[in-house]
Amino acid sequence: MNRIRQLFGVGSDASTETGDDLRSWDVDAGDSSTASLSVLPSEPKLFFGRDTEVEFLVRLIASSSAPTAAILGTGGIGKTSLARAVLHHPTVTTRYSGLGKERRLFIPCDRAHNAVDVLTLCGLHLEVDVHAGSVKTRVLNALAARADEGCLVFLDNLETCWEPENTRGRGRGAIVAVWRDYRITMRGAERPAKTQWTRPFLPPLSPLTTEAATETFLAITDNVDSEIPGQLDELLQLTDNIPLAVDLLANLVDIEGCAPVLASWATHKTSLVSAGRDPRSNLDISISLSLASPRMKASPNALALLSVLSILPDGLAEADLLHSDLPLDDILACRQTLLRTSLAYVDTQSARLKVLVPIREYVQAAHPPPRATTRLLGRQFFALLQMCKRFYGRAETPFVSRRVATNLGNLRSVFGLLLEGGEADLRDGVAGCLDLNQLSCIMGYGSHQPTMKRVAEVFARDSSEPGLYAKFAAQVLLGSMYGMNFFGGDLDELVRDVEEQHLVYLESTEDHALESTYYCNLGEYYRLRKGDVQQGILCFLKAAAVADAAGSQRHQRRGAALGRLALGYWQTGDYRASRDTARAALAQFSRGTEHESLLESAQALRVEGMALSNLGDFAADIRCSQRATELLARCGMSDAELSYRILNNESELRWMQTDYVEGRKVNERILASPFAVNRAFAWLNLALIDVEDGSEEERVRADLANARQLFVPLGYARGLNFCDLVDAKLDLRERRWAPAKSGLEKALRGNLAKDGEIVSDTLEKLGDISLWEEEHDADWVYAYAVVFLANGVKMQSHRQTLVAMTFLGELHFAKGDKTTAKSLFSAALDGLSRLDVHRYRANCLKRLGDLAEDRERSRVLWEQARNLYERTMQKEAVKGVVRRLESLQFPLGIQ
């Protein structure tokens, strides 16, 4: 009787997954060894994301007279919950109900150490006297007695007795002998052998989908601040969507709140959700049980491999595993052991060997890899970075860039661990973090703020190495472009401090290549972060001058500086200077003898195309984009962040042509970008299109909110200025004239001599009388139309000049000066037709039709205008032209 009590945990504080104390199952009622234990555990109250698995098992049970199935997976993955859900499914309940006895049995085997224990448990649930004769015989007889009506049995946590060596052979055979119409749950990914499992097999359980994990989390707690974007996602990332981890963390958040839990996790990791001694409510114990399995003990190096994987969040490709130089024997056998025990898995998308977050965190704390192993990985990763720096943006890029991209998390983790080591490790960690940050930004991923903040803490204690400190300064400025301030203080103060440190460094080393890079980054800091494009241009000029002394890197560094300078000129509206400077950058790259600068050349081509489109040469812009795309393909960077910027060039071109339908399609493609800055501009462009094509105000606001939500953390002042401009444009469309005029004039004042694009967009609205109240606003609108024309002439923007002519034509038409109006519309139509600017062509055609003396000529012009208005989604304008066409049937004509 004592052993039976032990099997059910009587006298202990263990509880079932439902929270019911096992002592509520009357094990020794009446001191009888045939006490009934057939009370089923309850149906799980919170159960999301397993519909496919439930349907699979229910269908298997319904279609087979004696199905055998195994529910496999790592600890905490929800095997027991799935079994309980199946037991209570209506189809199963109907099939195994009635006839006076419960024919659905759920038998926990976590305390059964051998076959005898399992048979004893089966006997107790079948109401067999386990003390009289052979337990096996009595269990088989009891099952045979229920054969006609069927009996569904779940053996839960069977690995406890199945895995040990001493249960093999006859012991396992005894269990197999009663395996008829049985289901089991078992840790790992391996079904017990010598059993005829019903096909098809149920695959080992995977973590929940993000949607199911979110449903589970929010069903437990609503203590989540919806005003803090990404907070729930950050919490779920800690769980890797393992159901047990989601459950435990959600309950903790319900008590303490999101922010305190996130802060505590940084220190306590999985121990935060590991109270009590039941593996069903203690994440650490659940994981430790898997680590203590006989299969793991039989392969000692498997734990060593697991400890390495615990510091590699991106996992390892099989090729990297084989050539890693890790001091492990039989590394493939170790890999297989981890897969069999479900302590690791092969990611289906990347084919890399990975470990789930909770397991990784626990192993890293309880079984960290030796320091020598971390150093070995650090050296290998540092060599990878040096190779990538040398070849990035060249024809050799595809191989090295993929290696870095697929190991970003690994690189950050290993270099971060080196920062926690001694003096030698610290320096290597800092150097690795700085090089990684530079490449991460170039590749479009931005700075990793947590890692760089740790580097900043190192320099706060000691900045005695001027070379590393100068690199750090350049990276701080680079990070500021992505909204990162890992310096932790005033960036302007840092700039002043670094100027002094930089001079000290240059006096000792004369690293002019690094100095040029620093001034490029400083210029971008002023241009993007501070909104001071003129100061940025001065920095770019200095970067170009310094690059001349950069030795073998002079052409590459000067080309990079000129490319930035071209972008600065473009932003101010000096499109001819922008075009010429971009071409000068391309010339520098072509003169470099060390290697082809394909990436930098593609960047310069993009800027050249932007300048050309504003100068009115749309065809040349398209050719530049095509060449830039070809260069990216040559260096294997067709999916790089720059590729989406080039796609944005097409979006801008469609906008200039007022081709809103195609422009929307392009921006919807850009939304697929993994890079936040690309998506931010895509949402902004969609909001601009929404305003122009008559979309509902709610849709405009939603797209604009999406853009702002991305621009704010990026600290992208220019993007936020554009968002404010869209607000003003929307007010104008909705005839809220006072706030519209105020918002547009504020945008104009704030961006004069700073942002030519915003100035032009603003004047385009302020100078268009068709958008304002003609009787009240004609005088000041006329003034803005003239300024718009002058601005177009100054910037040599052919499109802007032509559009301004249509605005002046409208104003003269309104005054009754039909001769001047006709001349302006005719001249503008010729140029706008060559540029294929649909909407403003339509405006010209409409007015020329109004001014035509021949009714047939009016009809032809209005028909053309209607087609163009329909193409640009101008519903009200279409109605106006239709009324004109209908009026041709009457003698009174147009009013």
Secondary structure, DSSP 8 states (H G I E B T S, - for coil): -HHHHHHTTTTS--B-TTS-BGGGS-TTGGG-TT----------SS--S-HHHHHHHHHHHHH-SS--EEEEESTTSSHHHHHHHHHTSHHHHHHT--TTS--EEEEE-TT--SHHHHHHHHHHHTT--TTSS-HHHHHHHHHHHTTTT--EEEEETTHHHHSSGGGTTHHHHHHHHT-SSEEEEEEBS---SSS---SS---------HHHHHHHHHHH-----TTSTTHHHHHHHHHTT-HHHHHHHHHHHHHH-HHHHHHHHHHHGGGGG--SS-TTT-HHHHHHHHHTSHHHHT-HHHHHHHHHHTT-TT-EEHHHHHTS--S-SSHHHHHHHHHHTTSSEE-TTT-EEE--HHHHHHHHHHS---HHHHHHHHHHHHHHHHHHHHHTTSTTHHHHHHHHHTTHHHHHHHHHHHTTS-HHHHHHHHHHHHHHHHHHHHTT----HHHHHHHHHHHHH----HHHHHHHHHHHHHHHTTT--TT-S-HHHHHHHHHHHHHHHHHHH--HHHHHHHHHHHHHIIIIIS--HHHHHHHHHHHHHHHTTSGGGHHHHHHHHHHHHHHHHHHHT-HHHHHHHHHHHHHHHHH-SS---HHHHHHHHHHHHHHHHHTT-HHHHHHHHHHHHHHHHHTT-TTSHHHHHHHHHHHHHHHHTT-HHHHHHHHHHHTT-SSHHHHHHHHHHHHHHHHHHT--HHHHHHHHHHHHHHHHHHT-HHHHHHHHHHHHHHHHHTT-HHHHHHHHHHHHHHHTTT-HHHHHHHHHHHT-GGGS-HHHHHHHHHHHHHHHHHHHHHHT-HHHHHHHHHHHHHHHHHTT-HHHHHHHHHHHHHHHHHHT-HHHHHHHHHHHHHH-SSHHHHHHHHHHHHHHHHHTT-HHHHHHHHHHHHHTTSTT---
